[in-house]
Amino acid sequence: MIKFIKNFRKDENGAVTVDWVVLTAAVVGLAIAAYGSIYSGASDLTAATETFLDGQTVGSIGIPAAE
């Protein structure tokens, strides 16, 4: 039993899998955090654009009337 425990502690199979799981979790966490910031900024920009365009008037371009 002692030999099994020593071999188990030395065995590194599966360590790469753990690394990938941790790395993937970190990337997903960063993506979720970035999404909130990007969404907020895009919403603010959209609202500012809407406000600007609402204040504009459409004028004629001087097309002569048909005779």
Sequence and secondary structure as in RCSB ss.txt:
>XXXX:A:sequence
MIKFIKNFRKDENGAVTVDWVVLTAAVVGLAIAAYGSIYSGASDLTAATETFLDGQTVGSIGIPAAE
>XXXX:A:secstr
 HHHHHHHHH  TTHHHHHHHHHHHHHHHHHHHHHHHHHHHHHHHHHHHHHHHHT            
